[in-house]
């Protein structure tokens, strides 16, 4: 049985200083990756909970990617 809590999640947008290779996040099908002309990258997507978000942050930390900005917002899935 699903509750209202099951329909909530977190939307994030992360701007990284460097180019992120697509293979790094290919297992995260819910994350979109865009490369900017200035060599930076933008990750954006929805995550079911904060532990999933921390997993993405740890992945970036472990690969040495610098984060320029981060937006995180609680949302409801359609």
PyMOL Python script that loads the backbone (N, CA, C, O; Angstrom):
from pymol import cmd

cmd.read_pdbstr("""\
ATOM      1  N   UNK A   1       0.838  -1.184   0.000  1.00  0.00           N
ATOM      2  CA  UNK A   1       0.000   0.000   0.000  1.00  0.00           C
ATOM      3  C   UNK A   1       0.883   1.248   0.000  1.00  0.00           C
ATOM      4  O   UNK A   1       1.831   1.340   0.780  1.00  0.00           O
ATOM      5  N   UNK A   2       0.577   2.193  -0.862  1.00  0.00           N
ATOM      6  CA  UNK A   2       1.337   3.431  -0.959  1.00  0.00           C
ATOM      7  C   UNK A   2       0.683   4.531  -0.127  1.00  0.00           C
ATOM      8  O   UNK A   2      -0.540   4.605   0.001  1.00  0.00           O
ATOM      9  N   UNK A   3       1.535   5.374   0.429  1.00  0.00           N
ATOM     10  CA  UNK A   3       1.052   6.521   1.199  1.00  0.00           C
ATOM     11  C   UNK A   3       1.508   7.793   0.505  1.00  0.00           C
ATOM     12  O   UNK A   3       2.238   7.733  -0.484  1.00  0.00           O
ATOM     13  N   UNK A   4       1.088   8.938   1.013  1.00  0.00           N
ATOM     14  CA  UNK A   4       1.535  10.218   0.459  1.00  0.00           C
ATOM     15  C   UNK A   4       3.044  10.373   0.561  1.00  0.00           C
ATOM     16  O   UNK A   4       3.659  11.017  -0.289  1.00  0.00           O
ATOM     17  N   UNK A   5       3.650   9.787   1.596  1.00  0.00           N
ATOM     18  CA  UNK A   5       5.105   9.882   1.751  1.00  0.00           C
ATOM     19  C   UNK A   5       5.830   9.187   0.602  1.00  0.00           C
ATOM     20  O   UNK A   5       6.933   9.594   0.237  1.00  0.00           O
ATOM     21  N   UNK A   6       5.226   8.140   0.025  1.00  0.00           N
ATOM     22  CA  UNK A   6       5.858   7.414  -1.073  1.00  0.00           C
ATOM     23  C   UNK A   6       5.916   8.260  -2.342  1.00  0.00           C
ATOM     24  O   UNK A   6       6.700   7.956  -3.241  1.00  0.00           O
ATOM     25  N   UNK A   7       5.119   9.295  -2.435  1.00  0.00           N
ATOM     26  CA  UNK A   7       5.080  10.134  -3.621  1.00  0.00           C
ATOM     27  C   UNK A   7       5.956  11.373  -3.474  1.00  0.00           C
ATOM     28  O   UNK A   7       6.009  12.199  -4.385  1.00  0.00           O
ATOM     29  N   UNK A   8       6.635  11.513  -2.357  1.00  0.00           N
ATOM     30  CA  UNK A   8       7.509  12.665  -2.163  1.00  0.00           C
ATOM     31  C   UNK A   8       8.947  12.273  -2.471  1.00  0.00           C
ATOM     32  O   UNK A   8       9.321  11.103  -2.406  1.00  0.00           O
ATOM     33  N   UNK A   9       9.721  13.258  -2.800  1.00  0.00           N
ATOM     34  CA  UNK A   9      11.124  13.018  -3.099  1.00  0.00           C
ATOM     35  C   UNK A   9      11.887  14.322  -3.066  1.00  0.00           C
ATOM     36  O   UNK A   9      11.422  15.317  -2.510  1.00  0.00           O
ATOM     37  N   UNK A  10      13.041  14.307  -3.657  1.00  0.00           N
ATOM     38  CA  UNK A  10      13.921  15.474  -3.673  1.00  0.00           C
ATOM     39  C   UNK A  10      14.368  15.763  -5.096  1.00  0.00           C
ATOM     40  O   UNK A  10      14.842  14.871  -5.800  1.00  0.00           O
ATOM     41  N   UNK A  11      14.216  17.003  -5.513  1.00  0.00           N
ATOM     42  CA  UNK A  11      14.712  17.440  -6.819  1.00  0.00           C
ATOM     43  C   UNK A  11      16.016  18.186  -6.554  1.00  0.00           C
ATOM     44  O   UNK A  11      16.090  19.019  -5.651  1.00  0.00           O
ATOM     45  N   UNK A  12      17.036  17.885  -7.340  1.00  0.00           N
ATOM     46  CA  UNK A  12      18.311  18.573  -7.154  1.00  0.00           C
ATOM     47  C   UNK A  12      18.871  19.051  -8.480  1.00  0.00           C
ATOM     48  O   UNK A  12      18.599  18.489  -9.540  1.00  0.00           O
ATOM     49  N   UNK A  13      19.658  20.101  -8.382  1.00  0.00           N
ATOM     50  CA  UNK A  13      20.430  20.603  -9.520  1.00  0.00           C
ATOM     51  C   UNK A  13      21.812  20.929  -8.977  1.00  0.00           C
ATOM     52  O   UNK A  13      21.951  21.688  -8.017  1.00  0.00           O
ATOM     53  N   UNK A  14      22.821  20.356  -9.591  1.00  0.00           N
ATOM     54  CA  UNK A  14      24.190  20.511  -9.129  1.00  0.00           C
ATOM     55  C   UNK A  14      25.057  20.991 -10.287  1.00  0.00           C
ATOM     56  O   UNK A  14      25.056  20.386 -11.359  1.00  0.00           O
ATOM     57  N   UNK A  15      25.792  22.070 -10.074  1.00  0.00           N
ATOM     58  CA  UNK A  15      26.688  22.621 -11.089  1.00  0.00           C
ATOM     59  C   UNK A  15      28.117  22.291 -10.657  1.00  0.00           C
ATOM     60  O   UNK A  15      28.574  22.745  -9.608  1.00  0.00           O
ATOM     61  N   UNK A  16      28.812  21.506 -11.461  1.00  0.00           N
ATOM     62  CA  UNK A  16      30.177  21.083 -11.163  1.00  0.00           C
ATOM     63  C   UNK A  16      31.172  21.883 -11.989  1.00  0.00           C
ATOM     64  O   UNK A  16      30.885  22.286 -13.117  1.00  0.00           O
ATOM     65  N   UNK A  17      32.334  22.104 -11.414  1.00  0.00           N
ATOM     66  CA  UNK A  17      33.352  22.943 -12.049  1.00  0.00           C
ATOM     67  C   UNK A  17      33.939  22.311 -13.321  1.00  0.00           C
ATOM     68  O   UNK A  17      34.332  23.019 -14.248  1.00  0.00           O
ATOM     69  N   UNK A  18      33.992  21.002 -13.354  1.00  0.00           N
ATOM     70  CA  UNK A  18      34.645  20.317 -14.466  1.00  0.00           C
ATOM     71  C   UNK A  18      33.668  19.455 -15.260  1.00  0.00           C
ATOM     72  O   UNK A  18      32.511  19.273 -14.880  1.00  0.00           O
ATOM     73  N   UNK A  19      34.163  18.944 -16.347  1.00  0.00           N
ATOM     74  CA  UNK A  19      33.404  18.038 -17.212  1.00  0.00           C
ATOM     75  C   UNK A  19      33.262  16.700 -16.499  1.00  0.00           C
ATOM     76  O   UNK A  19      34.261  16.103 -16.098  1.00  0.00           O
ATOM     77  N   UNK A  20      32.033  16.223 -16.336  1.00  0.00           N
ATOM     78  CA  UNK A  20      31.782  14.923 -15.720  1.00  0.00           C
ATOM     79  C   UNK A  20      31.543  13.913 -16.833  1.00  0.00           C
ATOM     80  O   UNK A  20      30.705  14.128 -17.708  1.00  0.00           O
ATOM     81  N   UNK A  21      32.268  12.837 -16.794  1.00  0.00           N
ATOM     82  CA  UNK A  21      32.102  11.791 -17.803  1.00  0.00           C
ATOM     83  C   UNK A  21      30.770  11.077 -17.592  1.00  0.00           C
ATOM     84  O   UNK A  21      30.373  10.828 -16.453  1.00  0.00           O
ATOM     85  N   UNK A  22      30.085  10.751 -18.673  1.00  0.00           N
ATOM     86  CA  UNK A  22      28.763  10.143 -18.580  1.00  0.00           C
ATOM     87  C   UNK A  22      28.796   8.752 -17.940  1.00  0.00           C
ATOM     88  O   UNK A  22      27.828   8.349 -17.295  1.00  0.00           O
ATOM     89  N   UNK A  23      29.898   8.019 -18.112  1.00  0.00           N
ATOM     90  CA  UNK A  23      29.967   6.682 -17.526  1.00  0.00           C
ATOM     91  C   UNK A  23      29.921   6.730 -16.003  1.00  0.00           C
ATOM     92  O   UNK A  23      29.540   5.752 -15.360  1.00  0.00           O
ATOM     93  N   UNK A  24      30.310   7.867 -15.424  1.00  0.00           N
ATOM     94  CA  UNK A  24      30.350   7.991 -13.973  1.00  0.00           C
ATOM     95  C   UNK A  24      28.960   7.891 -13.353  1.00  0.00           C
ATOM     96  O   UNK A  24      28.806   7.377 -12.245  1.00  0.00           O
ATOM     97  N   UNK A  25      27.957   8.380 -14.063  1.00  0.00           N
ATOM     98  CA  UNK A  25      26.600   8.368 -13.501  1.00  0.00           C
ATOM     99  C   UNK A  25      25.635   7.498 -14.303  1.00  0.00           C
ATOM    100  O   UNK A  25      24.423   7.602 -14.116  1.00  0.00           O
ATOM    101  N   UNK A  26      26.141   6.649 -15.187  1.00  0.00           N
ATOM    102  CA  UNK A  26      25.249   5.880 -16.055  1.00  0.00           C
ATOM    103  C   UNK A  26      24.333   4.928 -15.281  1.00  0.00           C
ATOM    104  O   UNK A  26      23.266   4.573 -15.782  1.00  0.00           O
ATOM    105  N   UNK A  27      24.715   4.516 -14.098  1.00  0.00           N
ATOM    106  CA  UNK A  27      23.820   3.654 -13.318  1.00  0.00           C
ATOM    107  C   UNK A  27      22.677   4.433 -12.666  1.00  0.00           C
ATOM    108  O   UNK A  27      21.712   3.840 -12.184  1.00  0.00           O
ATOM    109  N   UNK A  28      22.787   5.743 -12.653  1.00  0.00           N
ATOM    110  CA  UNK A  28      21.734   6.602 -12.107  1.00  0.00           C
ATOM    111  C   UNK A  28      20.837   7.071 -13.256  1.00  0.00           C
ATOM    112  O   UNK A  28      21.034   8.167 -13.779  1.00  0.00           O
ATOM    113  N   UNK A  29      19.879   6.275 -13.646  1.00  0.00           N
ATOM    114  CA  UNK A  29      19.020   6.570 -14.799  1.00  0.00           C
ATOM    115  C   UNK A  29      18.131   7.787 -14.575  1.00  0.00           C
ATOM    116  O   UNK A  29      17.575   8.329 -15.530  1.00  0.00           O
ATOM    117  N   UNK A  30      17.994   8.212 -13.355  1.00  0.00           N
ATOM    118  CA  UNK A  30      17.113   9.324 -13.007  1.00  0.00           C
ATOM    119  C   UNK A  30      17.843  10.661 -12.983  1.00  0.00           C
ATOM    120  O   UNK A  30      17.251  11.680 -12.628  1.00  0.00           O
ATOM    121  N   UNK A  31      19.130  10.670 -13.359  1.00  0.00           N
ATOM    122  CA  UNK A  31      19.922  11.900 -13.357  1.00  0.00           C
ATOM    123  C   UNK A  31      20.238  12.292 -14.796  1.00  0.00           C
ATOM    124  O   UNK A  31      20.696  11.470 -15.591  1.00  0.00           O
ATOM    125  N   UNK A  32      19.988  13.560 -15.120  1.00  0.00           N
ATOM    126  CA  UNK A  32      20.349  14.104 -16.432  1.00  0.00           C
ATOM    127  C   UNK A  32      21.679  14.831 -16.312  1.00  0.00           C
ATOM    128  O   UNK A  32      21.934  15.517 -15.322  1.00  0.00           O
ATOM    129  N   UNK A  33      22.514  14.680 -17.312  1.00  0.00           N
ATOM    130  CA  UNK A  33      23.829  15.309 -17.340  1.00  0.00           C
ATOM    131  C   UNK A  33      23.919  16.216 -18.556  1.00  0.00           C
ATOM    132  O   UNK A  33      23.617  15.800 -19.674  1.00  0.00           O
ATOM    133  N   UNK A  34      24.333  17.453 -18.335  1.00  0.00           N
ATOM    134  CA  UNK A  34      24.544  18.407 -19.431  1.00  0.00           C
ATOM    135  C   UNK A  34      25.933  19.014 -19.289  1.00  0.00           C
ATOM    136  O   UNK A  34      26.373  19.349 -18.190  1.00  0.00           O
ATOM    137  N   UNK A  35      26.613  19.148 -20.423  1.00  0.00           N
ATOM    138  CA  UNK A  35      27.940  19.767 -20.437  1.00  0.00           C
ATOM    139  C   UNK A  35      27.821  21.184 -20.973  1.00  0.00           C
ATOM    140  O   UNK A  35      27.157  21.428 -21.981  1.00  0.00           O
ATOM    141  N   UNK A  36      28.465  22.105 -20.294  1.00  0.00           N
ATOM    142  CA  UNK A  36      28.449  23.508 -20.705  1.00  0.00           C
ATOM    143  C   UNK A  36      29.693  23.819 -21.539  1.00  0.00           C
ATOM    144  O   UNK A  36      30.690  23.100 -21.476  1.00  0.00           O
ATOM    145  N   UNK A  37      29.621  24.893 -22.314  1.00  0.00           N
ATOM    146  CA  UNK A  37      30.746  25.298 -23.170  1.00  0.00           C
ATOM    147  C   UNK A  37      31.980  25.696 -22.365  1.00  0.00           C
ATOM    148  O   UNK A  37      33.106  25.595 -22.853  1.00  0.00           O
ATOM    149  N   UNK A  38      31.763  26.152 -21.125  1.00  0.00           N
ATOM    150  CA  UNK A  38      32.895  26.584 -20.293  1.00  0.00           C
ATOM    151  C   UNK A  38      33.629  25.410 -19.627  1.00  0.00           C
ATOM    152  O   UNK A  38      34.555  25.624 -18.844  1.00  0.00           O
ATOM    153  N   UNK A  39      33.220  24.178 -19.936  1.00  0.00           N
ATOM    154  CA  UNK A  39      33.882  23.002 -19.382  1.00  0.00           C
ATOM    155  C   UNK A  39      33.232  22.464 -18.121  1.00  0.00           C
ATOM    156  O   UNK A  39      33.659  21.439 -17.591  1.00  0.00           O
ATOM    157  N   UNK A  40      32.214  23.141 -17.641  1.00  0.00           N
ATOM    158  CA  UNK A  40      31.520  22.684 -16.442  1.00  0.00           C
ATOM    159  C   UNK A  40      30.407  21.710 -16.820  1.00  0.00           C
ATOM    160  O   UNK A  40      30.118  21.509 -17.999  1.00  0.00           O
ATOM    161  N   UNK A  41      29.788  21.109 -15.808  1.00  0.00           N
ATOM    162  CA  UNK A  41      28.705  20.161 -16.017  1.00  0.00           C
ATOM    163  C   UNK A  41      27.553  20.471 -15.075  1.00  0.00           C
ATOM    164  O   UNK A  41      27.749  21.036 -13.999  1.00  0.00           O
ATOM    165  N   UNK A  42      26.349  20.096 -15.493  1.00  0.00           N
ATOM    166  CA  UNK A  42      25.165  20.257 -14.659  1.00  0.00           C
ATOM    167  C   UNK A  42      24.484  18.898 -14.535  1.00  0.00           C
ATOM    168  O   UNK A  42      24.164  18.254 -15.534  1.00  0.00           O
ATOM    169  N   UNK A  43      24.270  18.479 -13.302  1.00  0.00           N
ATOM    170  CA  UNK A  43      23.505  17.271 -13.013  1.00  0.00           C
ATOM    171  C   UNK A  43      22.161  17.701 -12.469  1.00  0.00           C
ATOM    172  O   UNK A  43      22.082  18.617 -11.652  1.00  0.00           O
ATOM    173  N   UNK A  44      21.102  17.045 -12.917  1.00  0.00           N
ATOM    174  CA  UNK A  44      19.769  17.389 -12.433  1.00  0.00           C
ATOM    175  C   UNK A  44      18.911  16.132 -12.414  1.00  0.00           C
ATOM    176  O   UNK A  44      18.983  15.301 -13.320  1.00  0.00           O
ATOM    177  N   UNK A  45      18.101  16.004 -11.375  1.00  0.00           N
ATOM    178  CA  UNK A  45      17.226  14.852 -11.304  1.00  0.00           C
ATOM    179  C   UNK A  45      16.410  14.813 -10.028  1.00  0.00           C
ATOM    180  O   UNK A  45      16.483  15.705  -9.183  1.00  0.00           O
ATOM    181  N   UNK A  46      15.626  13.745  -9.918  1.00  0.00           N
ATOM    182  CA  UNK A  46      14.802  13.526  -8.726  1.00  0.00           C
ATOM    183  C   UNK A  46      15.295  12.281  -8.016  1.00  0.00           C
ATOM    184  O   UNK A  46      15.632  11.276  -8.641  1.00  0.00           O
ATOM    185  N   UNK A  47      15.328  12.369  -6.705  1.00  0.00           N
ATOM    186  CA  UNK A  47      15.769  11.255  -5.881  1.00  0.00           C
ATOM    187  C   UNK A  47      14.699  10.927  -4.855  1.00  0.00           C
ATOM    188  O   UNK A  47      13.989  11.821  -4.394  1.00  0.00           O
ATOM    189  N   UNK A  48      14.573   9.658  -4.491  1.00  0.00           N
ATOM    190  CA  UNK A  48      13.506   9.277  -3.570  1.00  0.00           C
ATOM    191  C   UNK A  48      13.713   9.747  -2.138  1.00  0.00           C
ATOM    192  O   UNK A  48      12.747   9.980  -1.412  1.00  0.00           O
ATOM    193  N   UNK A  49      14.975   9.888  -1.729  1.00  0.00           N
ATOM    194  CA  UNK A  49      15.244  10.294  -0.352  1.00  0.00           C
ATOM    195  C   UNK A  49      16.632  10.924  -0.245  1.00  0.00           C
ATOM    196  O   UNK A  49      17.400  10.933  -1.207  1.00  0.00           O
ATOM    197  N   UNK A  50      16.934  11.442   0.925  1.00  0.00           N
ATOM    198  CA  UNK A  50      18.212  12.124   1.115  1.00  0.00           C
ATOM    199  C   UNK A  50      19.402  11.172   1.084  1.00  0.00           C
ATOM    200  O   UNK A  50      20.504  11.581   0.719  1.00  0.00           O
ATOM    201  N   UNK A  51      19.201   9.920   1.456  1.00  0.00           N
ATOM    202  CA  UNK A  51      20.322   8.981   1.413  1.00  0.00           C
ATOM    203  C   UNK A  51      20.786   8.761  -0.031  1.00  0.00           C
ATOM    204  O   UNK A  51      21.982   8.601  -0.276  1.00  0.00           O
ATOM    205  N   UNK A  52      19.864   8.754  -0.974  1.00  0.00           N
ATOM    206  CA  UNK A  52      20.240   8.642  -2.389  1.00  0.00           C
ATOM    207  C   UNK A  52      21.021   9.879  -2.827  1.00  0.00           C
ATOM    208  O   UNK A  52      21.984   9.769  -3.586  1.00  0.00           O
ATOM    209  N   UNK A  53      20.611  11.046  -2.353  1.00  0.00           N
ATOM    210  CA  UNK A  53      21.326  12.280  -2.681  1.00  0.00           C
ATOM    211  C   UNK A  53      22.740  12.257  -2.112  1.00  0.00           C
ATOM    212  O   UNK A  53      23.691  12.643  -2.791  1.00  0.00           O
ATOM    213  N   UNK A  54      22.878  11.810  -0.876  1.00  0.00           N
ATOM    214  CA  UNK A  54      24.213  11.712  -0.277  1.00  0.00           C
ATOM    215  C   UNK A  54      25.094  10.738  -1.051  1.00  0.00           C
ATOM    216  O   UNK A  54      26.303  10.942  -1.155  1.00  0.00           O
ATOM    217  N   UNK A  55      24.500   9.693  -1.588  1.00  0.00           N
ATOM    218  CA  UNK A  55      25.256   8.758  -2.417  1.00  0.00           C
ATOM    219  C   UNK A  55      25.849   9.432  -3.637  1.00  0.00           C
ATOM    220  O   UNK A  55      26.995   9.170  -4.002  1.00  0.00           O
ATOM    221  N   UNK A  56      25.071  10.302  -4.272  1.00  0.00           N
ATOM    222  CA  UNK A  56      25.566  11.055  -5.434  1.00  0.00           C
ATOM    223  C   UNK A  56      26.689  12.002  -4.997  1.00  0.00           C
ATOM    224  O   UNK A  56      27.712  12.108  -5.673  1.00  0.00           O
ATOM    225  N   UNK A  57      26.497  12.678  -3.882  1.00  0.00           N
ATOM    226  CA  UNK A  57      27.531  13.591  -3.378  1.00  0.00           C
ATOM    227  C   UNK A  57      28.832  12.850  -3.064  1.00  0.00           C
ATOM    228  O   UNK A  57      29.917  13.336  -3.381  1.00  0.00           O
ATOM    229  N   UNK A  58      28.722  11.690  -2.448  1.00  0.00           N
ATOM    230  CA  UNK A  58      29.915  10.908  -2.123  1.00  0.00           C
ATOM    231  C   UNK A  58      30.635  10.438  -3.382  1.00  0.00           C
ATOM    232  O   UNK A  58      31.865  10.406  -3.420  1.00  0.00           O
ATOM    233  N   UNK A  59      29.878  10.076  -4.401  1.00  0.00           N
ATOM    234  CA  UNK A  59      30.471   9.680  -5.672  1.00  0.00           C
ATOM    235  C   UNK A  59      31.295  10.833  -6.255  1.00  0.00           C
ATOM    236  O   UNK A  59      32.423  10.633  -6.706  1.00  0.00           O
ATOM    237  N   UNK A  60      30.724  12.030  -6.241  1.00  0.00           N
ATOM    238  CA  UNK A  60      31.443  13.195  -6.764  1.00  0.00           C
ATOM    239  C   UNK A  60      32.655  13.522  -5.908  1.00  0.00           C
ATOM    240  O   UNK A  60      33.719  13.855  -6.431  1.00  0.00           O
ATOM    241  N   UNK A  61      32.499  13.427  -4.606  1.00  0.00           N
ATOM    242  CA  UNK A  61      33.623  13.699  -3.697  1.00  0.00           C
ATOM    243  C   UNK A  61      34.763  12.719  -3.950  1.00  0.00           C
ATOM    244  O   UNK A  61      35.924  13.121  -4.037  1.00  0.00           O
ATOM    245  N   UNK A  62      34.435  11.443  -4.068  1.00  0.00           N
ATOM    246  CA  UNK A  62      35.454  10.412  -4.237  1.00  0.00           C
ATOM    247  C   UNK A  62      36.193  10.523  -5.559  1.00  0.00           C
ATOM    248  O   UNK A  62      37.316  10.034  -5.682  1.00  0.00           O
ATOM    249  N   UNK A  63      35.582  11.156  -6.548  1.00  0.00           N
ATOM    250  CA  UNK A  63      36.249  11.339  -7.840  1.00  0.00           C
ATOM    251  C   UNK A  63      36.916  12.708  -7.952  1.00  0.00           C
ATOM    252  O   UNK A  63      37.512  13.025  -8.981  1.00  0.00           O
ATOM    253  N   UNK A  64      36.818  13.521  -6.898  1.00  0.00           N
ATOM    254  CA  UNK A  64      37.512  14.803  -6.857  1.00  0.00           C
ATOM    255  C   UNK A  64      36.848  15.908  -7.652  1.00  0.00           C
ATOM    256  O   UNK A  64      37.515  16.859  -8.059  1.00  0.00           O
ATOM    257  N   UNK A  65      35.554  15.806  -7.881  1.00  0.00           N
ATOM    258  CA  UNK A  65      34.844  16.824  -8.656  1.00  0.00           C
ATOM    259  C   UNK A  65      34.422  17.965  -7.738  1.00  0.00           C
ATOM    260  O   UNK A  65      33.780  17.741  -6.712  1.00  0.00           O
ATOM    261  N   UNK A  66      34.786  19.188  -8.112  1.00  0.00           N
ATOM    262  CA  UNK A  66      34.427  20.378  -7.339  1.00  0.00           C
ATOM    263  C   UNK A  66      33.020  20.837  -7.689  1.00  0.00           C
ATOM    264  O   UNK A  66      32.648  20.895  -8.861  1.00  0.00           O
ATOM    265  N   UNK A  67      32.241  21.162  -6.659  1.00  0.00           N
ATOM    266  CA  UNK A  67      30.867  21.620  -6.845  1.00  0.00           C
ATOM    267  C   UNK A  67      30.824  23.142  -6.756  1.00  0.00           C
ATOM    268  O   UNK A  67      31.289  23.725  -5.777  1.00  0.00           O
ATOM    269  N   UNK A  68      30.264  23.782  -7.780  1.00  0.00           N
ATOM    270  CA  UNK A  68      30.131  25.241  -7.789  1.00  0.00           C
ATOM    271  C   UNK A  68      28.847  25.694  -7.111  1.00  0.00           C
ATOM    272  O   UNK A  68      28.850  26.673  -6.366  1.00  0.00           O
ATOM    273  N   UNK A  69      27.746  24.985  -7.365  1.00  0.00           N
ATOM    274  CA  UNK A  69      26.476  25.335  -6.734  1.00  0.00           C
ATOM    275  C   UNK A  69      25.607  24.092  -6.616  1.00  0.00           C
ATOM    276  O   UNK A  69      25.794  23.098  -7.317  1.00  0.00           O
ATOM    277  N   UNK A  70      24.648  24.190  -5.697  1.00  0.00           N
ATOM    278  CA  UNK A  70      23.768  23.075  -5.436  1.00  0.00           C
ATOM    279  C   UNK A  70      22.409  23.597  -5.010  1.00  0.00           C
ATOM    280  O   UNK A  70      22.312  24.460  -4.137  1.00  0.00           O
ATOM    281  N   UNK A  71      21.353  23.069  -5.632  1.00  0.00           N
ATOM    282  CA  UNK A  71      19.975  23.386  -5.241  1.00  0.00           C
ATOM    283  C   UNK A  71      19.280  22.077  -4.920  1.00  0.00           C
ATOM    284  O   UNK A  71      19.335  21.125  -5.699  1.00  0.00           O
ATOM    285  N   UNK A  72      18.630  22.036  -3.776  1.00  0.00           N
ATOM    286  CA  UNK A  72      17.922  20.846  -3.350  1.00  0.00           C
ATOM    287  C   UNK A  72      16.552  21.269  -2.831  1.00  0.00           C
ATOM    288  O   UNK A  72      16.438  22.157  -1.986  1.00  0.00           O
ATOM    289  N   UNK A  73      15.516  20.617  -3.351  1.00  0.00           N
ATOM    290  CA  UNK A  73      14.146  21.029  -2.992  1.00  0.00           C
ATOM    291  C   UNK A  73      13.270  19.804  -2.821  1.00  0.00           C
ATOM    292  O   UNK A  73      13.314  18.869  -3.620  1.00  0.00           O
ATOM    293  N   UNK A  74      12.477  19.830  -1.769  1.00  0.00           N
ATOM    294  CA  UNK A  74      11.498  18.764  -1.513  1.00  0.00           C
ATOM    295  C   UNK A  74      10.383  18.889  -2.540  1.00  0.00           C
ATOM    296  O   UNK A  74       9.923  19.999  -2.808  1.00  0.00           O
ATOM    297  N   UNK A  75       9.942  17.791  -3.116  1.00  0.00           N
ATOM    298  CA  UNK A  75       8.893  17.861  -4.131  1.00  0.00           C
ATOM    299  C   UNK A  75       7.993  16.633  -4.035  1.00  0.00           C
ATOM    300  O   UNK A  75       8.293  15.672  -3.327  1.00  0.00           O
ATOM    301  N   UNK A  76       6.899  16.691  -4.755  1.00  0.00           N
ATOM    302  CA  UNK A  76       6.002  15.554  -4.861  1.00  0.00           C
ATOM    303  C   UNK A  76       6.050  15.056  -6.289  1.00  0.00           C
ATOM    304  O   UNK A  76       6.068  15.847  -7.232  1.00  0.00           O
ATOM    305  N   UNK A  77       6.072  13.751  -6.447  1.00  0.00           N
ATOM    306  CA  UNK A  77       6.067  13.161  -7.777  1.00  0.00           C
ATOM    307  C   UNK A  77       4.667  13.236  -8.351  1.00  0.00           C
ATOM    308  O   UNK A  77       3.683  13.113  -7.622  1.00  0.00           O
ATOM    309  N   UNK A  78       4.576  13.439  -9.655  1.00  0.00           N
ATOM    310  CA  UNK A  78       3.239  13.507 -10.282  1.00  0.00           C
ATOM    311  C   UNK A  78       2.526  12.179 -10.231  1.00  0.00           C
ATOM    312  O   UNK A  78       1.398  12.065 -10.712  1.00  0.00           O
TER     313      UNK A  78
END
""", "prot")
cmd.dss("prot")
cmd.show_as("cartoon", "prot")
cmd.util.cbc("prot")
cmd.orient("prot")
